[in-house]
Amino acid sequence: MSTPLPHRVPHRIPRHPHAWLVVLLASQGAVALLWWSLGWRVGLPVMLATHALFWWGVMKPDSRMFGPVLSRLPTAEKVVWLTIDDGPSDDTPAMLDLLDAAGARATFFVVGDRAAARPELVREMVRRGHTLGNHSRSHPQVWFWALGPRRMRCEIEQTQAQLAGITGSPPRWFRAVVGMANPFVHAPLRDQSLTRVAWTARGFDAVAADPTAVVARIERDLAPGAIILLHEGAKHGRNVEVLALLLQRLQALGYRAVLPEREPDL
């Protein structure tokens, strides 16, 4: 069963989503000064280094360069947060049954257009005691990291509206597609009171088809407060098996699932 956390889980809404722009302008001003005073042999490597740093901030799923991100729960107890991306899908009913049988709860990071196409599955997630997260409107996995401010805002805000229309309330959690978040993510997160969530443990179950290998990868990174990344609806068709095996291993290892929303201090 889900258990309240012993410590308050921070709701990390971005407060200064445009601070990165000040840093960018200052860094490139410094590059220009170095280039002018010391020449390109110094200026060019420094410019490339600053660009690489910003690139790293986009590509690293738990990078806090552009805004806050929650990557683990603040607890020393053997509890985990199960998060399931990319639904709803044909896998959803079976996954809900497995979670019920294990007495576990999860947060489903759903895609807005998929939720709008299958609202009954989204409502069933909530009816069975699970919670929802925003995982973009259309799941543009190839280009999400490169979206401009207008398209990024559309992807986030339209999903909030879609899920609020289906369930009566918008989510409080957001996960970037493929975990990559560029600087334009954080302004709509602030405006929608959303906290960006990364993960602690993953098994690459969106592409890997062997449940035993997937769960073994997750188990290597298990620790108190781990946020576990799972998927549903993958083309290989074995996400349900992965969840079944993972729930067995969590029980054997003495881990329990918790939902941060159920923490009374939040």
C-alpha positions as CSV (number, residue, x, y, z in Angstrom):
1,M,0.0,0.0,0.0
2,S,1.1,3.6,-0.5
3,T,2.6,5.1,2.6
4,P,3.1,8.8,3.5
5,L,6.7,10.0,3.3
6,P,8.4,10.8,6.6
7,H,9.6,14.1,5.2
8,R,8.0,16.8,3.0
9,V,8.4,16.3,-0.7
10,P,9.2,19.6,-2.3
11,H,6.9,20.9,-5.0
12,R,9.6,22.4,-7.1
13,I,7.8,24.9,-9.3
14,P,10.3,27.1,-11.2
15,R,10.5,30.6,-9.7
16,H,12.9,32.3,-12.1
17,P,12.4,30.5,-15.5
18,H,14.2,33.2,-17.5
19,A,17.3,33.3,-15.3
20,W,19.2,31.2,-17.9
21,L,19.0,34.0,-20.4
22,V,21.0,36.3,-18.1
23,V,23.6,33.6,-17.7
24,L,23.7,33.0,-21.5
25,L,24.1,36.7,-22.3
26,A,26.8,37.2,-19.7
27,S,28.7,34.1,-20.8
28,Q,28.7,35.1,-24.5
29,G,29.7,38.7,-23.6
30,A,32.7,37.2,-21.7
31,V,33.5,35.1,-24.8
32,A,33.4,38.1,-27.1
33,L,35.7,40.0,-24.7
34,L,38.2,37.2,-24.6
35,W,38.0,36.8,-28.4
36,W,38.6,40.5,-28.9
37,S,41.5,40.8,-26.4
38,L,43.2,37.4,-26.7
39,G,42.2,36.2,-30.2
40,W,40.3,33.3,-31.6
41,R,42.8,30.7,-30.3
42,V,41.4,31.5,-26.8
43,G,37.9,32.8,-27.7
44,L,36.9,29.9,-29.8
45,P,37.6,27.1,-27.3
46,V,35.9,29.1,-24.5
47,M,32.8,29.7,-26.8
48,L,32.6,26.0,-27.5
49,A,32.9,25.1,-23.8
50,T,30.0,27.4,-22.9
51,H,27.9,26.0,-25.7
52,A,28.7,22.5,-24.5
53,L,27.7,23.4,-21.0
54,F,24.2,24.6,-22.2
55,W,23.9,21.5,-24.4
56,W,24.6,19.3,-21.4
57,G,21.9,21.2,-19.4
58,V,19.4,20.2,-22.1
59,M,20.4,16.6,-22.6
60,K,20.9,15.4,-19.0
61,P,17.5,14.4,-17.6
62,D,18.2,15.5,-14.0
63,S,20.1,18.7,-14.9
64,R,19.0,21.7,-12.8
65,M,20.7,24.2,-15.1
66,F,17.5,25.8,-16.3
67,G,15.2,25.0,-13.5
68,P,14.4,22.7,-10.6
69,V,13.8,19.0,-11.1
70,L,12.8,16.2,-8.7
71,S,14.9,13.1,-9.2
72,R,14.4,11.2,-5.9
73,L,12.2,11.4,-2.9
74,P,13.7,12.7,0.4
75,T,13.4,9.7,2.6
76,A,15.6,7.1,4.2
77,E,12.9,4.5,4.2
78,K,12.7,1.6,1.6
79,V,10.0,3.3,-0.5
80,V,9.9,4.1,-4.2
81,W,7.8,6.2,-6.6
82,L,6.5,4.2,-9.6
83,T,6.1,6.4,-12.7
84,I,4.7,5.0,-15.9
85,D,5.1,7.1,-19.1
86,D,3.4,7.3,-22.5
87,G,-0.2,6.1,-21.8
88,P,-3.0,5.5,-22.0
89,S,-2.5,2.4,-24.1
90,D,-3.8,-1.1,-24.6
91,D,-1.5,-2.0,-21.7
92,T,-3.3,0.2,-19.2
93,P,-6.0,-2.2,-18.0
94,A,-3.6,-5.0,-17.3
95,M,-1.2,-2.7,-15.6
96,L,-4.0,-1.4,-13.4
97,D,-4.9,-4.9,-12.4
98,L,-1.3,-5.7,-11.5
99,L,-1.0,-2.6,-9.4
100,D,-4.2,-3.5,-7.6
101,A,-3.1,-7.0,-6.9
102,A,0.1,-5.8,-5.4
103,G,-1.5,-3.1,-3.4
104,A,0.7,-0.6,-5.2
105,R,0.0,2.9,-6.6
106,A,1.7,4.7,-9.4
107,T,1.8,8.0,-11.2
108,F,0.9,7.7,-14.9
109,F,2.6,10.4,-17.0
110,V,0.1,10.5,-19.9
111,V,0.2,12.0,-23.4
112,G,-2.5,14.6,-23.8
113,D,-3.8,13.5,-27.3
114,R,-3.8,9.8,-26.2
115,A,-5.7,10.7,-23.1
116,A,-8.2,12.7,-25.1
117,A,-8.7,9.6,-27.4
118,R,-9.2,7.2,-24.5
119,P,-10.6,9.3,-21.6
120,E,-12.2,6.3,-19.9
121,L,-8.7,4.8,-19.3
122,V,-7.5,8.0,-17.7
123,R,-10.6,8.2,-15.5
124,E,-10.0,4.6,-14.5
125,M,-6.4,5.4,-13.5
126,V,-7.7,8.0,-11.1
127,R,-10.6,5.9,-9.9
128,R,-8.3,3.1,-8.8
129,G,-6.2,5.5,-6.7
130,H,-3.4,6.4,-9.0
131,T,-2.3,9.9,-10.0
132,L,-1.5,11.6,-13.3
133,G,1.4,13.6,-14.7
134,N,1.7,15.7,-17.8
135,H,3.9,14.1,-20.5
136,S,3.2,16.6,-23.4
137,R,0.4,16.8,-25.8
138,S,1.8,14.9,-28.8
139,H,5.0,13.3,-27.5
140,P,7.4,14.6,-30.1
141,Q,10.3,12.4,-28.9
142,V,12.7,13.3,-31.7
143,W,12.3,17.1,-31.4
144,F,11.0,17.9,-27.9
145,W,14.4,19.1,-26.7
146,A,14.5,21.6,-29.6
147,L,11.0,23.0,-29.5
148,G,10.7,26.8,-29.4
149,P,8.8,28.7,-26.7
150,R,5.4,28.8,-28.4
151,R,5.3,25.1,-29.3
152,M,6.6,24.1,-25.9
153,R,3.9,26.1,-24.1
154,C,1.3,24.5,-26.3
155,E,2.5,21.0,-25.6
156,I,2.4,21.6,-21.8
157,E,-0.7,23.9,-21.4
158,Q,-3.0,22.0,-23.7
159,T,-2.2,18.7,-21.9
160,Q,-3.1,20.4,-18.6
161,A,-6.4,21.5,-20.1
162,Q,-7.1,18.0,-21.6
163,L,-6.5,16.2,-18.3
164,A,-8.4,18.7,-16.3
165,G,-11.3,18.3,-18.7
166,I,-11.2,14.5,-18.3
167,T,-10.7,14.2,-14.5
168,G,-11.8,17.6,-13.1
169,S,-8.3,18.7,-12.0
170,P,-4.9,19.3,-13.7
171,P,-1.8,17.3,-12.7
172,R,0.9,18.8,-10.6
173,W,3.8,16.8,-12.1
174,F,5.5,17.1,-15.5
175,R,8.0,14.8,-17.2
176,A,9.9,16.0,-20.3
177,V,9.7,13.7,-23.4
178,V,12.8,11.5,-23.3
179,G,13.8,13.5,-20.2
180,M,15.3,16.3,-22.2
181,A,14.2,19.8,-21.3
182,N,15.4,22.9,-23.0
183,P,15.2,26.4,-21.4
184,F,11.7,27.1,-22.7
185,V,10.2,24.3,-20.6
186,H,10.2,26.2,-17.3
187,A,8.1,29.3,-18.0
188,P,4.9,27.2,-18.7
189,L,5.8,24.9,-15.8
190,R,5.7,28.0,-13.5
191,D,2.5,29.3,-15.0
192,Q,0.8,25.9,-14.6
193,S,2.3,25.2,-11.1
194,L,4.0,22.1,-12.4
195,T,7.0,20.3,-10.9
196,R,9.4,18.6,-13.4
197,V,10.1,15.0,-12.5
198,A,13.1,13.0,-13.6
199,W,14.1,9.5,-12.3
200,T,16.6,7.6,-10.3
201,A,16.2,4.1,-11.8
202,R,15.3,3.0,-15.3
203,G,15.5,-0.2,-17.3
204,F,15.1,1.2,-20.8
205,D,11.8,-0.8,-21.1
206,A,10.6,1.5,-23.9
207,V,13.1,-0.3,-26.2
208,A,14.4,-3.4,-24.4
209,A,12.1,-6.4,-24.7
210,D,13.6,-8.7,-22.0
211,P,11.8,-8.2,-18.7
212,T,14.5,-9.9,-16.7
213,A,17.2,-7.6,-18.1
214,V,15.1,-4.5,-17.7
215,V,14.2,-5.2,-14.0
216,A,17.9,-6.1,-13.3
217,R,18.9,-2.7,-14.6
218,I,16.3,-1.0,-12.4
219,E,17.3,-3.0,-9.4
220,R,20.9,-1.9,-9.7
221,D,19.8,1.7,-9.0
222,L,17.2,1.0,-6.3
223,A,17.7,3.0,-3.1
224,P,15.3,4.6,-0.6
225,G,13.3,7.3,-2.3
226,A,14.1,6.1,-5.9
227,I,11.9,7.3,-8.7
228,I,11.4,4.4,-11.1
229,L,10.8,5.1,-14.8
230,L,8.5,2.6,-16.6
231,H,6.6,2.8,-19.9
232,E,3.5,1.3,-21.4
233,G,2.5,0.6,-24.9
234,A,6.0,-0.1,-26.3
235,K,6.1,-1.8,-29.7
236,H,7.8,-4.9,-28.3
237,G,4.6,-5.5,-26.2
238,R,6.2,-6.6,-23.0
239,N,5.7,-3.6,-20.7
240,V,3.1,-5.5,-18.7
241,E,5.5,-8.4,-18.0
242,V,8.1,-5.9,-16.9
243,L,5.7,-4.4,-14.4
244,A,4.7,-7.8,-13.1
245,L,8.3,-8.8,-12.5
246,L,9.2,-5.5,-11.0
247,L,6.4,-5.6,-8.5
248,Q,7.5,-9.1,-7.4
249,R,11.1,-7.9,-7.0
250,L,10.1,-4.8,-5.0
251,Q,8.0,-7.0,-2.6
252,A,10.9,-9.4,-2.2
253,L,13.3,-6.6,-1.5
254,G,11.0,-5.0,1.0
255,Y,10.2,-1.8,-1.0
256,R,6.8,-0.1,-0.9
257,A,5.3,2.3,-3.4
258,V,4.4,5.8,-2.3
259,L,2.6,8.7,-4.0
260,P,4.1,12.2,-3.2
261,E,0.6,13.8,-3.6
262,R,-0.6,11.8,-0.6
263,E,2.0,13.4,1.7
264,P,-0.1,15.6,4.0
265,D,2.4,18.4,4.1
266,L,2.2,19.1,0.4
